[in-house]
């Protein structure tokens, strides 16, 4: 349901031009408005490292969909927009930055928690490829299974094989059976965040 709504918001709106943003730009803007709103267009562009034209297009799209209201103070979520954000949070409740550990491989590392999607993970390759496609250097997919955190094709028990990563992740995130944790690594924070979102998108 969430995926279809977000796809619809981010696809071409006939007969206008193709949108100059991705679904991950859209999620990031909704998150910024939810957490910092009301927020002005200029601050949003600076904080999210997006061009003014892209932000303007995103705001117009969200406003047309009745997801946000705009005022002199900036953009705020409407009741409809808040409902969408809450649905996103139910599936992806946590996004955290990680310092370098024994499982990361770049300066910037972002982990996201995806609830109850462990059965959708095969070898983690689909998540890695999705992250790379949006600019990340790669992604590692972890699954909470049988009271252990496993990394398909890498480790059957993270606490034994990658104790530093295990301790950092479990301190920052609250995973339960069948939850998925995706760690995206990149040369800058934005690409690490988008890599994590892109990897998560494959599980929705």
N, C-alpha and C positions, 0 to 999 in steps of 0.2 A: 504494500500500500504506500509506504513512505517513498520507496524507490520510484513508483509510478508518478506520484505527485511531483517529486523533484525533477524527474525526467521531463514531465510536461512543462514545468516552469522554465527549464533550461533549453528546450528545443525551439526550432524556428517558429516564429509567430507570423503566419502569412497575413498580408503579402509583403511584410517588411523584410529587412536584411537579416542575414544569419546573425545570431547573437555572438557578441565578442567575448563571451565568458563560458566557463565550464560549470558543470554541476557542483564541482568542488569549490569554485568561487562562490557559488550560490549558498552552499552550506556554511562557508566561512563568514559571509556577510550576515546571514541569519543569526549565527552564533554571536557575532560582534554586536548586533543590535540587541539580542536577548541579554547579553551580559553587561553591555555598556550604555544601552539606550536610555534616554534619547541621545543619539550621536549624529553629528553633522557629517555631511558628505566629504568635506575636506579632511577631517580627522580620520574618517573611515579609510579614505584612500591612502593616507600616510601610514596608519597603523597596519593595514593589510597589504601594503606595497602593491597597490593596484592603480592603474591610470584613472584619471577623473572621468573619462568617457565610459570606461567599463563600469565604474561605480554608478554613474548616472543611468546606464542601461539596466543594471541590476535593480536599482531603486525603482525605476519605472515599471519593470516587470513585476516586482513584488507588490508595488502599489496597485497596478492593474488587477492583480490576483487577490487584492484585498488582504494581503498578508501584513502590510505595514501602513502606518499613518505618517505623514510628514508635517512638521510645524517649524516655527522659527528655532526651536530648540534642537531639531534634528529628526531622525527616524526612530519610530517606536513600533514594536510588534502590536498588531491588532489581536483580538481574541482568536481569530482564525490562524494568524501567524504564530501565536503562542501555542496553540494546539499542535501545529506542525513541529515546532521546536521541542515540545514535550515528547512527541512521538519519536523524534530523532534521539532524544536523550534516553528513552527507554531501550533503544537498540544499541546506541553508542554512548554510554553514560560517562565515560572517562577518556580524557586525552591528556597525557602528561609528557613532559620532557624528561629524558634520561641522560645522565652523564655517561661518559664512555665506560663500558664494562666489557666483560669477556665474551659478549655476544654481539656487540655493536662494531661497526667498521667505518665510521665517519665522525666528523666533528659534531654534527647535529643529529640528534636521535629523538624521535617522537613515538610514543606507544599509545595505542587506542585499545579500549576494551569493547568487544562486540559480544552482546549477550546471547547465549544459547545457540550459537551457530557452529558449534564444534563438528557436527555431522557433515557440514558442507566443506570442511577442509580435507583435501586429499593429500597432496605432498607439499603444499605451501608454494608451489611454483606459480600458480595462477596469481596469488597475492603478490609475489615478488615481481612478476612481469608487469602487473598493473601499476605498482609503485614506480618501477623504472620508466614506464611510459609517460609519467608526468614529471620526470626530472629527478627522482630519488636515485641513489646508487644501488638500492636494493631494499628488501624487506624480509624479516624473519617472522614466521607465523608460529604461535604457541597455542596449545589447546590444553585446557584443564580437564583431565580425564582420569577417572579412578583415583581421585585425591592426589594426583600428581600433575605437574605441568610438563608436557612433552612438546618437543619440536620435531614434527615429522621429517624423517630422513636425516636428522641431526642428533637428537637426544631422546631417549626414552624416559629420562628423569632429570629435569633441569637442575634440581638441587644438588645432584651428584656431579654432573658434568660441567655446569656453569653456575657455580655458587654465588658469584658476585652479581651476575644478572638476576638470578633467582631472588636474592635478598633485596635488591633494589626494586624489582617489579612487585614483589609481595608487600613491601612497605608502602608503595604508592598506589597499588591497585587492589581491588577486592574482587577476585575472580571466584566463580562457582562452577560446579560440574557443567561441562559442555560449553563454557564460555571460551572465547578466542581472544588472544592478545596479539596484536600485530605491531612489530617494531620496525619503523622505517628510518633509514639512515640516508643523509644527504649532506651536501657541502654548504647548504644554508637552511635556515629554519623553515622558510616557506615551503621549500621542496620536500623537506622531511614531513611536514604536516600534510601536504597534499599527497605524498606517497602513502602515508598511513590511511588517509581517507579513501584513496583509490583502491588500496588493498582491501579495506573494509567493504567497499562498494561491491566487490565480487561475492561477498557473503550475504548480502541483503536479498 
